Amino acid sequence: MDINRADHSEDLYRKKAKVGRLLAYFIPHIPALALAVIIAFLINAVIVIKPVILQQIIDDYLVPGFLDQKAIYRLGFTFFGLILGGAVLNYTQSILLNSVGQKIMHRMRTELFNKIQRMSMSFFDRYSSGRLLTRVTNDVESLNELFSGVLVNLFRDVVMIAGIIYVMFSMNTKLAIVGVSTVPLIALIAVLYRKAARKNFIRMKMMIGRLNGFLAENITGMKIVQIFSREKQKYDEYDEIEKGYFKSSLREVILNSLGRPIVQIINNLTISALVWVCAGDVLGGTLEYGVLYAFISYIREFFQPINEVADKYTGLQSAVVSSERIFEIMDMDDKVEDLQSGISCGHIRGEIEFKNVWFAYKDENWVLKDVSFHIKPGETVAFVGPTGSGKSTIISLMARFYDIQKGEILIDGKNIKDFRLSDLRSKIAVVLQDVFLFTGDIASNIRLNLAEMTDEDIYRAIEMACVDSFVESLPNGLYTEVKERGCTFSAGQRQLLSFARAVAANPSVLILDEATASIDTETEEMIQKSMKQVTSGRTSILIAHRLSTIRNVNRIYVIHQGRIVEEGDHESLMNMNGQYRHMVELNIKNENDLLNSVGQQQWRGEQRQGD
């Protein structure tokens, strides 16, 4: 029992902390909020005064039959002025609060995106793109109602309720007691609603995260879905997730829809009780008609802010749940990369050394085991080995996308942890097999916002990458539009553009990670021709399955199950008669089998044409 009480207290403390952090976003907008509060008081005054005017008209002029046109016109114009003034005040407050809300949400989205950009790769291994998309869009949008006036209007409604209670008790104590007698019932309903609503909000946020993740993954991989005719299976998966979200959304609609009718029923019951209690007094002449009308108006106005408070509480609950998910990301300091601390790289010669490096992505499931090697400045080396042996992991460690658990990684004799991370990565260019091109144009994809890079620099890079003839054949050359992920270009064209992007940055270390895997033989020959001038003066590292591309490198490292098992140049490794030779022979056999298969297909085609 004590443990449950402690857990509840801790949960309550966390909620208060989250609300406190949300309120901190209002601090730069205090003047606007102060004005909104003043307007709220004026709106309350208008609402409280209107029934008093009608009560005067009824009791002083209509019931006695005393016709004073001047006084009635004056009160009528005053009443109309209050209605008009109230409308203007409501409009002004709405614009003011929504403006504040949009500014705060803009700030939160920007801060959240900035935080995500600075996260380490291990963070993205844990969080899918769909979950992050939900945090930046849906969860921040859920705070809209909070930042757009929930707190100010909640304060206004509470003051309104207090003001109406005060006025009712000042007019008639007995009727005022009848008017507020149903408040405990409403409070009980609010408590029951709170428990059900919070559970459902958490369920909804989880389901929409799954839904966004599924959509992001399947839209990106739609080509694979269609190639393997998996539309029906993917539809069934989507339908199952969507049904879960539908049930949560429907439950929220039901909960929200119940609130107003229940309060409306209680409102009408209260008015009925009021008429029943005072009917005898009105008929007996001890209670004026105008007072009864004023009380009926006040009770309607009394329950209106209660309705609003219930709705705003729903928004507040949603905001608290969303804020917990947002601040979960914002508070992950252990996953944030520090890009600016450390020493400046300056000029890097490109000497790279791994000393007894051990690395695991999780726990002690070692991907690299006691790996050591030394690459001299300006050398071109290659890493080969079966899939999953750890080749690409070595590249990720050089750029410090992950930090090692044991050993040292040195560049120019200094531990890479001593370098400023932004400087280190600016000196290392990586060309990946899976090329990512951003929406924009070719020039912006090569420049990547480096303002100092001129068009001449870009042209020089595309010439070195042997992609100049392709770019010049396009209608707008460098400024040809690139659609999402470069989907209108072939795999080889995208690969060549990524090669130009790497060269344009003039890196000290150039890494090609399976960079020729998606390129045809003719394009590969162009790449090989440009390699001599591209690698001149810089350290180059190649990772390749096509072993024909690495015969002329200075040194080859063979990796197997996370360890370097062989090293040397092509000739020496072939003479070892070890794993490298076996890989080369297998590679040659596969290429010969492919050529024979293509030749047979061509021969059959010629035979059919002859027939």
Beta strands, then each sheet from edge to edge (+ up, - down):
strand 1: 352-360
strand 2: 366-375
strand 3: 380-384
strand 4: 406-411
strand 5: 414-415
strand 6: 428-431
strand 7: 440-441
strand 8: 481-482
strand 9: 509-513
strand 10: 539-543
strand 11: 555-560
strand 12: 563-568
sheet 1: 2+ 1- 4+ 5-
sheet 2: 6+ 9+ 10+ 3+ 11+ 12-
sheet 3: 7+ 8-
end
